[in-house]
Amino acid sequence: MRGLSWLFMVLLAAPPSLIAQQSGQAPVFKPEELEQILAPIALHPDALVSQILMASTYPLEVVQADRWVKQKQNASLKGDALTKALEAQDWDPSVRSLVNFPQVLTMMSEKLDWTQRLGDAFLADQKKVLDTIQSLRAKAQASGNLTTTKEQTVIVEEKIIKIESANPQVVYVPTYNPTVVYGAWPYPAYPPYSYYPPGYVATSMMAFGAGMAMGAAWGYAWGNSNWNGGNVDIDVDRNTNINNNINRDQAKQKMQERGQVNQKGQGQWQHSPEHRKGVSYRDQGTAQKFNRASSNDAIKSRESFRGRAETGRQDLGGGNRPATADRGGAGQVGGGAGSRGGASQLGGGGGADRGGSGSRGGAFQGIGGGGSQAKSASQRGSASRSSGGGRSGGGGRSGGGRSGGGRR
């Protein structure tokens, strides 16, 4: 729980891109960036792809679900017992649907930087994301690496490539090397993300692990890719034959109140900000779209959370924060050895690293040191608040620290 509290603090406090905040416009993902992000999942079955795309917009819930699945008392839950346990969770249905696929949950949790970028891309433009998946599938097919097998059926309908399970009751999750399966990768500056489960040996072929039976959790798989429409369709009554113990009427009512579905529980997928649970959006434009724009109150709330999380952070350990890794020189956020790069993404890969001595590597690398860094920041904030009873003007950051008792 302490570790999860720390993760929540990191996600909550992750700052949006400063450039995006100043311009008010969302950074646009380049085509090569979209292919880089989508390469690991583009060849997954259609029904699973849509769940991954929706769930990626709720990164904290994905991490919670992954840890929940790994708990001893939950690992063996099946049927009605699993339904009852999942109904008690407040995660988005797309996240709950992935409980059937521990491999996918682990990938999304361990590669949190990738999950956040995937969610950012999907929130920015669903159609571009779905079109990019189709483009990658066409490349894999042209390279002879996307064919019908005993595990999956590949269907081509008017240039739309669909991937369906050969057995409707079983879904196989493919594993493959993105730098090989799509042919020669055309973007050396944007190497594709990849994930290989334990025991996988990289080859030029697609590999399939054990098939996952469509258990109780798959009853929450209400989304389905609408390739021609460029969006994900929602039908709350989908998969009732797999799980009819879900309180679908309650779900319909909540979604109807938000204008997400019609009386039949059908509609186009819309992001639910409450399931974001405070995780920062990539840019100010997206935040404003979902009424979660950064404000003084939100900033105060985050700082207050840092103070309340002090006890949990003390148990995380780690070294002292290097002076060169502090926030940029002369009171500026950005620049110098401690500049923050990327778009407030966590983990490694491309521009996702935070620069300087305090940069973060792959998923969750350096998180021990992060606890000490957050503690140091909290102590500075506490000292500032205790001096003069609050924040005072005329100060600001200078010399790598705070002076004047306030932040501008």
C-alpha positions as CSV (number, residue, x, y, z in Angstrom):
1,M,0.0,0.0,0.0
2,R,2.9,2.4,0.8
3,G,4.4,1.6,-2.6
4,L,1.1,2.3,-4.3
5,S,0.7,5.6,-2.4
6,W,4.1,6.6,-3.7
7,L,3.1,5.7,-7.2
8,F,-0.1,7.7,-6.9
9,M,1.9,10.7,-5.7
10,V,4.3,10.5,-8.7
11,L,1.5,10.2,-11.2
12,L,-0.5,13.0,-9.5
13,A,2.4,15.4,-9.4
14,A,3.8,14.6,-12.9
15,P,3.7,18.1,-14.6
16,P,2.2,18.6,-18.1
17,S,4.4,19.8,-20.8
18,L,5.4,23.4,-20.1
19,I,5.3,24.4,-23.7
20,A,1.8,23.0,-24.0
21,Q,0.6,24.9,-21.0
22,Q,1.9,28.1,-22.4
23,S,0.5,27.7,-25.8
24,G,-2.8,25.9,-24.8
25,Q,-2.4,23.5,-27.7
26,A,-1.8,19.8,-27.4
27,P,1.4,18.6,-28.9
28,V,0.7,16.4,-32.0
29,F,2.2,13.0,-32.2
30,K,4.2,12.5,-35.4
31,P,3.3,9.5,-37.5
32,E,6.6,7.8,-36.6
33,E,5.9,8.4,-32.9
34,L,2.4,6.8,-33.3
35,E,3.9,3.7,-35.0
36,Q,6.6,3.6,-32.3
37,I,3.9,3.6,-29.6
38,L,1.4,1.2,-31.2
39,A,3.9,-1.4,-32.6
40,P,3.7,-3.7,-29.5
41,I,-0.1,-4.1,-29.7
42,A,-1.1,-3.5,-33.3
43,L,-1.2,-7.3,-34.0
44,H,-3.3,-8.2,-31.0
45,P,-6.9,-9.4,-31.6
46,D,-9.3,-6.6,-32.3
47,A,-11.4,-7.1,-29.1
48,L,-8.3,-7.0,-26.9
49,V,-6.9,-4.0,-28.7
50,S,-9.9,-1.8,-27.9
51,Q,-9.7,-2.7,-24.2
52,I,-6.0,-1.9,-24.0
53,L,-6.6,1.5,-25.7
54,M,-9.4,2.5,-23.4
55,A,-7.6,1.2,-20.2
56,S,-4.4,3.1,-21.2
57,T,-6.1,6.4,-20.4
58,Y,-6.4,5.3,-16.8
59,P,-2.8,4.4,-15.9
60,L,-3.2,4.4,-12.1
61,E,-6.1,1.9,-12.3
62,V,-4.1,-0.3,-14.5
63,V,-1.3,-0.5,-11.9
64,Q,-3.9,-1.1,-9.2
65,A,-5.4,-4.0,-11.2
66,D,-2.0,-5.5,-11.9
67,R,-1.1,-5.5,-8.2
68,W,-4.6,-6.8,-7.2
69,V,-4.3,-9.8,-9.6
70,K,-0.9,-10.7,-8.1
71,Q,-2.2,-10.8,-4.6
72,K,-2.4,-14.4,-3.3
73,Q,-6.1,-14.2,-2.3
74,N,-7.1,-13.0,-5.8
75,A,-4.9,-15.1,-8.1
76,S,-7.2,-18.1,-8.0
77,L,-10.6,-16.3,-8.2
78,K,-12.9,-17.5,-10.9
79,G,-16.5,-17.4,-12.0
80,D,-19.0,-15.8,-9.5
81,A,-16.3,-15.3,-6.9
82,L,-14.2,-13.2,-9.4
83,T,-17.3,-11.3,-10.5
84,K,-18.2,-10.4,-6.9
85,A,-14.6,-9.3,-6.2
86,L,-14.4,-7.2,-9.4
87,E,-17.8,-5.6,-8.8
88,A,-16.4,-4.3,-5.5
89,Q,-13.6,-2.4,-7.4
90,D,-14.3,1.0,-8.8
91,W,-12.0,0.6,-11.9
92,D,-13.2,1.4,-15.4
93,P,-14.8,-1.7,-17.1
94,S,-11.9,-1.7,-19.6
95,V,-9.4,-2.1,-16.8
96,R,-11.5,-4.9,-15.2
97,S,-11.7,-6.7,-18.5
98,L,-7.9,-7.0,-18.6
99,V,-7.9,-9.1,-15.4
100,N,-8.3,-12.0,-17.8
101,F,-4.9,-11.1,-19.3
102,P,-2.2,-10.9,-16.6
103,Q,0.5,-10.7,-19.3
104,V,-1.1,-7.5,-20.7
105,L,-1.6,-6.0,-17.3
106,T,2.0,-6.6,-16.4
107,M,3.2,-5.1,-19.6
108,M,1.1,-2.0,-19.1
109,S,2.2,-1.7,-15.4
110,E,5.9,-2.3,-16.0
111,K,6.0,-0.1,-19.1
112,L,4.2,2.8,-17.5
113,D,5.8,5.4,-19.6
114,W,4.5,3.6,-22.7
115,T,1.1,3.2,-21.2
116,Q,0.8,6.9,-20.6
117,R,1.9,7.8,-24.1
118,L,-0.5,5.3,-25.6
119,G,-3.3,6.8,-23.5
120,D,-2.2,10.3,-24.5
121,A,-2.3,9.4,-28.2
122,F,-5.7,7.8,-27.9
123,L,-7.2,10.8,-26.1
124,A,-5.7,13.1,-28.7
125,D,-7.1,11.4,-31.7
126,Q,-8.8,8.0,-31.7
127,K,-9.0,7.9,-35.5
128,K,-5.3,8.4,-36.0
129,V,-4.5,5.7,-33.5
130,L,-6.8,3.2,-35.2
131,D,-5.6,4.2,-38.7
132,T,-2.0,3.7,-37.5
133,I,-2.8,0.2,-36.2
134,Q,-4.2,-0.6,-39.7
135,S,-1.1,0.7,-41.3
136,L,1.1,-1.5,-39.1
137,R,-1.0,-4.5,-39.8
138,A,-0.7,-3.9,-43.6
139,K,3.1,-3.8,-43.2
140,A,3.2,-7.0,-41.2
141,Q,1.0,-8.7,-43.7
142,A,3.1,-7.5,-46.6
143,S,6.1,-8.9,-44.9
144,G,4.4,-12.3,-44.6
145,N,4.2,-12.1,-40.8
146,L,0.5,-11.7,-40.3
147,T,-1.5,-14.7,-41.4
148,T,-4.3,-16.9,-40.2
149,T,-3.1,-19.6,-37.8
150,K,-4.7,-22.0,-35.4
151,E,-4.7,-19.3,-32.8
152,Q,-6.1,-16.4,-34.9
153,T,-8.0,-15.6,-38.0
154,V,-6.9,-12.7,-40.2
155,I,-9.8,-11.1,-42.2
156,V,-9.4,-8.4,-44.9
157,E,-12.5,-6.4,-45.7
158,E,-12.1,-3.4,-48.1
159,K,-8.5,-2.7,-46.9
160,I,-9.5,-3.1,-43.2
161,I,-7.5,-5.9,-41.6
162,K,-9.3,-7.6,-38.7
163,I,-7.7,-10.1,-36.3
164,E,-10.2,-12.4,-34.5
165,S,-9.7,-15.4,-32.3
166,A,-9.9,-18.7,-34.1
167,N,-11.9,-20.0,-31.1
168,P,-14.4,-17.4,-29.9
169,Q,-14.0,-18.7,-26.3
170,V,-10.2,-18.4,-26.2
171,V,-8.0,-15.4,-26.9
172,Y,-4.3,-15.8,-27.6
173,V,-2.0,-12.9,-26.9
174,P,0.8,-12.8,-29.5
175,T,4.4,-11.9,-28.7
176,Y,6.7,-10.6,-31.5
177,N,9.8,-8.5,-32.2
178,P,8.4,-5.2,-33.6
179,T,11.7,-4.5,-35.4
180,V,11.3,-7.7,-37.4
181,V,7.6,-8.4,-37.8
182,Y,6.8,-5.2,-39.7
183,G,9.7,-5.5,-42.0
184,A,12.7,-3.1,-41.9
185,W,11.8,-0.4,-39.4
186,P,11.9,2.9,-41.2
187,Y,12.4,5.2,-38.2
188,P,15.8,4.7,-36.6
189,A,15.3,7.8,-34.4
190,Y,12.0,6.2,-33.1
191,P,12.7,2.6,-32.3
192,P,9.5,0.7,-31.5
193,Y,8.5,-0.1,-27.9
194,S,8.6,-3.8,-27.2
195,Y,7.7,-6.1,-24.4
196,Y,8.8,-9.8,-24.0
197,P,7.3,-11.9,-21.2
198,P,9.5,-14.2,-19.2
199,G,10.7,-17.2,-21.2
200,Y,10.2,-15.6,-24.6
201,V,13.0,-16.1,-27.1
202,A,13.0,-13.5,-29.8
203,T,12.6,-14.9,-33.3
204,S,11.3,-13.6,-36.7
205,M,8.0,-15.3,-36.1
206,M,5.0,-14.5,-33.9
207,A,4.7,-16.6,-30.8
208,F,1.6,-17.4,-28.9
209,G,1.5,-18.4,-25.2
210,A,-1.3,-20.4,-23.6
211,G,-4.8,-19.3,-24.7
212,M,-6.8,-17.3,-22.2
213,A,-10.4,-18.6,-21.7
214,M,-13.0,-15.9,-21.7
215,G,-13.7,-15.9,-17.9
216,A,-15.9,-13.6,-15.8
217,A,-13.7,-10.5,-16.2
218,W,-14.3,-10.5,-20.0
219,G,-17.9,-9.6,-19.3
220,Y,-16.6,-6.1,-18.8
221,A,-15.2,-6.0,-22.3
222,W,-17.9,-3.6,-23.6
223,G,-15.8,-1.9,-26.2
224,N,-15.1,-2.9,-29.8
225,S,-13.0,-1.2,-32.5
226,N,-15.0,0.6,-35.2
227,W,-12.2,0.7,-37.8
228,N,-14.3,2.5,-40.5
229,G,-15.7,5.0,-38.0
230,G,-12.4,5.7,-36.4
231,N,-13.6,5.2,-32.8
232,V,-14.4,2.5,-30.2
233,D,-18.1,1.5,-29.8
234,I,-19.6,0.7,-26.5
235,D,-22.3,-1.8,-25.8
236,V,-22.9,-2.5,-22.1
237,D,-24.8,-5.7,-22.9
238,R,-21.9,-7.1,-24.9
239,N,-20.7,-10.5,-23.6
240,T,-23.6,-11.1,-21.3
241,N,-23.3,-14.8,-22.3
242,I,-19.9,-14.7,-20.6
243,N,-20.9,-12.9,-17.4
244,N,-24.5,-12.1,-16.6
245,N,-23.8,-11.3,-13.0
246,I,-22.6,-7.7,-13.6
247,N,-24.9,-5.0,-12.5
248,R,-25.3,-3.6,-16.1
249,D,-28.4,-1.6,-15.3
250,Q,-26.4,0.5,-12.8
251,A,-23.6,0.9,-15.3
252,K,-26.0,2.0,-18.0
253,Q,-27.6,4.5,-15.7
254,K,-24.3,6.1,-14.7
255,M,-23.1,6.3,-18.3
256,Q,-26.5,7.7,-19.5
257,E,-26.2,10.4,-16.9
258,R,-22.9,11.4,-18.4
259,G,-24.3,11.2,-21.9
260,Q,-22.0,8.4,-22.9
261,V,-24.6,5.8,-24.1
262,N,-28.3,5.7,-25.1
263,Q,-31.1,3.9,-23.3
264,K,-29.9,0.6,-24.7
265,G,-26.4,1.1,-23.3
266,Q,-24.8,1.8,-26.7
267,G,-22.7,4.6,-27.9
268,Q,-19.2,5.8,-28.7
269,W,-16.5,5.5,-26.1
270,Q,-15.8,8.6,-24.1
271,H,-13.1,9.1,-21.6
272,S,-14.2,9.3,-17.9
273,P,-12.0,11.8,-16.0
274,E,-13.0,10.3,-12.6
275,H,-11.2,7.1,-13.5
276,R,-8.1,9.1,-14.2
277,K,-7.9,9.6,-10.4
278,G,-5.9,12.8,-10.6
279,V,-3.1,11.7,-13.0
280,S,-2.0,14.7,-15.0
281,Y,-2.9,14.9,-18.6
282,R,-0.3,15.4,-21.3
283,D,-1.1,19.0,-22.0
284,Q,-3.3,21.9,-20.9
285,G,-5.6,21.5,-23.9
286,T,-6.5,17.9,-23.0
287,A,-6.9,18.8,-19.4
288,Q,-9.3,21.6,-20.2
289,K,-11.2,19.3,-22.5
290,F,-12.0,17.0,-19.6
291,N,-12.4,19.9,-17.1
292,R,-9.2,19.0,-15.3
293,A,-7.1,22.0,-16.2
294,S,-4.3,22.7,-13.8
295,S,-5.2,25.5,-11.4
296,N,-3.9,27.1,-8.2
297,D,-6.3,24.9,-6.2
298,A,-5.1,21.8,-8.0
299,I,-1.5,22.7,-7.4
300,K,-2.2,23.3,-3.7
301,S,-4.0,20.0,-3.5
302,R,-1.0,18.2,-4.9
303,E,1.4,19.8,-2.5
304,S,-1.0,19.0,0.4
305,F,-0.9,15.4,-0.8
306,R,2.9,15.4,-0.7
307,G,2.8,16.5,2.9
308,R,0.3,13.8,3.9
309,A,2.3,11.1,2.1
310,E,5.4,11.8,4.1
311,T,5.2,8.7,6.3
312,G,4.9,6.4,3.3
313,R,7.8,8.0,1.6
314,Q,10.1,7.6,4.6
315,D,9.9,3.8,4.1
316,L,10.9,3.9,0.4
317,G,14.6,4.7,1.1
318,G,17.2,5.7,-1.4
319,G,20.0,8.1,-1.7
320,N,20.1,11.9,-1.3
321,R,19.0,14.0,-4.2
322,P,22.1,15.3,-6.1
323,A,22.4,19.0,-6.2
324,T,22.8,18.9,-9.9
325,A,19.5,17.0,-10.3
326,D,17.5,19.7,-8.6
327,R,15.0,21.7,-10.6
328,G,16.7,23.9,-13.1
329,G,19.1,26.8,-12.3
330,A,18.1,30.2,-11.1
331,G,14.5,29.2,-10.2
332,Q,13.5,28.0,-13.6
333,V,11.7,24.7,-14.2
334,G,13.6,23.2,-17.1
335,G,17.1,23.8,-18.5
336,G,20.4,22.8,-16.9
337,A,21.3,19.4,-15.5
338,G,17.9,19.0,-13.7
339,S,15.6,19.8,-16.6
340,R,12.5,17.9,-17.1
341,G,12.1,16.4,-20.5
342,G,9.4,14.7,-22.4
343,A,5.7,15.2,-21.8
344,S,5.5,14.3,-18.1
345,Q,6.0,10.7,-18.9
346,L,7.5,8.2,-16.5
347,G,10.2,5.6,-17.4
348,G,12.5,5.2,-20.3
349,G,12.2,5.5,-24.0
350,G,12.9,8.4,-26.3
351,G,12.0,11.8,-24.8
352,A,10.3,10.2,-21.8
353,D,13.4,10.5,-19.6
354,R,13.8,13.4,-17.2
355,G,17.2,14.8,-17.9
356,G,20.4,15.3,-15.9
357,S,21.6,13.3,-12.9
358,G,18.1,12.8,-11.8
359,S,16.8,11.2,-15.0
360,R,14.6,8.2,-14.8
361,G,15.5,5.1,-16.8
362,G,13.1,2.2,-17.7
363,A,9.8,1.6,-16.0
364,F,10.1,2.4,-12.3
365,Q,13.9,2.7,-12.4
366,G,15.2,5.0,-9.7
367,I,12.0,5.0,-7.7
368,G,13.9,4.4,-4.5
369,G,15.8,7.6,-5.0
370,G,12.6,9.3,-5.9
371,G,11.2,8.8,-2.4
372,S,14.1,10.8,-0.9
373,Q,13.7,13.4,-3.6
374,A,10.0,13.9,-2.8
375,K,10.8,14.0,0.9
376,S,13.4,16.8,0.3
377,A,10.8,18.7,-1.8
378,S,8.2,18.3,1.0
379,Q,10.6,19.5,3.7
380,R,11.3,22.6,1.6
381,G,7.6,23.2,1.2
382,S,6.9,22.7,4.9
383,A,9.7,25.1,5.8
384,S,8.2,27.6,3.4
385,R,4.7,27.3,4.8
386,S,5.9,27.5,8.4
387,S,7.8,30.7,7.7
388,G,5.3,33.6,7.8
389,G,2.3,31.3,8.0
390,G,2.0,30.7,4.2
391,R,3.4,31.8,0.9
392,S,4.6,35.3,0.4
393,G,5.3,37.2,-2.8
394,G,8.5,38.5,-4.1
395,G,10.3,35.2,-3.6
396,G,10.6,32.4,-6.1
397,R,13.3,29.8,-6.7
398,S,16.9,30.8,-6.9
399,G,20.2,29.0,-6.6
400,G,18.5,25.6,-6.9
401,G,16.3,26.2,-3.8
402,R,13.5,28.5,-2.6
403,S,14.0,32.0,-1.3
404,G,11.5,34.6,-0.1
405,G,9.1,31.9,1.2
406,G,7.0,31.5,-1.9
407,R,6.7,30.1,-5.3
408,R,5.7,32.3,-8.3
